[in-house]
Amino acid sequence: MKILLITTNYGGGAAIACRRQHQAFLANGINSSLLVLDKINSPAEKNVYSIQEIISKQKGFLYFILLKFINQLLNRLPTFFNKKAYINGPSSCFRIDKLEIYKDADIIHLHWVPKIISYKHIFADKQKNIFWTLHDMNPFTGGNHYTSDLDYKPYRKLLQRNIEKKKKYLKDANLKIISPSAWLGKLAKESEVFKNFEVEVIPNCINTDIFKPVNKAEARRKLNIEQTDKKFILFVAEKPDDKRKGMHLLFSALNQIKNKHKICVLMLGKNVENINFGFQVIQLGFITNEADIVNCYNAADFFVIPSIEDNLPNTVVESLACGTPVLGFNIGGIPDMVINHKSGLLADLNNEKEFIQNLENFIELDDYTSFSKNGRATIEAKFSEKKVVDQLVDLYQKQFN
């Protein structure tokens, strides 16, 4: 059984989840390949191919660049005058269904694929076995990826046209939908686009031999953190200005807690400039090395994810795998991972008072051992590579029976 995983980008949360699935397949002796848009420079990655390299070899690099530019231009035209509007429709200039690596695969497994798949052509082949892991709402909306990042009412006609196109192209398609979270799976099943398709809930996986608890003092030493009298809170902010990630809610809450002199916030991601935090902050910047990321989770007493809308964030799985409890809101796929009062604390999104109280409770807590063990046990039981691979292979095999 030849499996081809496809994702647009090599970096980013969805791409990391896809690559982990690919690596898990290979580790379990399964014939897996991964196709991305742009050429990568990572010789350590096995069986990874790029549309750029394939097209450049066939028709030249300049042809690929021109095709990519036209594709981006056509994709951007409907929202050209609003840079905040992030809409990706069902059309693409790329014909990945014509690539030999695509034709040779027994299983096509799509992940986050805006800009590179043409619904009209991909789903025209009713014999190809196609699976699709959802990472946001884009596959079943008119093109928006979430609902909380922008008011999309001005684009309702465009979005509805795209939905009608998707329904037309997907009619009788040989397609199975996979959602990492129960929340997104429910939305997909209730959508106009996917209401007639089977939707399975299978989480993303993580390598529990890499993401695991290590000595906190040693982790802090490796990050050059010298304070010993603080409670360390980890916050990951790849894009601090992304409203959906809720940094504004966290900062507001931290400035209202009674014991903020006891905390130090570790920020992983893009640095926040020209802000008076009102509490101690150590900005760690962007870190890509997994061993260093593991140290970040282990250096923290607990991890906070104040997202107001999210699918199945890698950060939560990573934190729990490292035995670091999680504090956040009871939204999206977060309750699929965090058991309230067992491996973390979850507040209602509209209850700031509860969120602040949870922060204060964790700051005053002396022993996180129970939370740590429960979080790690959840990841081992539901999100380990072997557990997820077995579920996916079982789903694939049903197609051949």
Secondary structure as UniProt FT lines:
FT   STRAND          3..6
FT   HELIX           13..27
FT   TURN            28..29
FT   STRAND          32..36
FT   TURN            43..44
FT   STRAND          48..50
FT   HELIX           51..59
FT   HELIX           61..76
FT   HELIX           77..79
FT   TURN            80..81
FT   TURN            83..84
FT   HELIX           96..98
FT   HELIX           100..104
FT   STRAND          107..110
FT   TURN            114..116
FT   HELIX           119..122
FT   TURN            123..124
FT   STRAND          129..133
FT   HELIX           138..140
FT   HELIX           153..155
FT   HELIX           156..170
FT   TURN            171..172
FT   STRAND          175..179
FT   HELIX           182..190
FT   TURN            192..196
FT   STRAND          199..201
FT   TURN            208..210
FT   HELIX           216..222
FT   TURN            223..224
FT   STRAND          231..237
FT   TURN            240..241
FT   HELIX           243..245
FT   HELIX           247..254
FT   TURN            255..256
FT   TURN            258..259
FT   HELIX           260..262
FT   STRAND          263..269
FT   STRAND          280..285
FT   HELIX           290..299
FT   STRAND          302..305
FT   HELIX           314..321
FT   TURN            322..323
FT   STRAND          326..329
FT   TURN            332..333
FT   HELIX           334..337
FT   TURN            341..343
FT   STRAND          344..347
FT   TURN            349..350
FT   HELIX           352..364
FT   HELIX           369..382
FT   HELIX           385..400
//
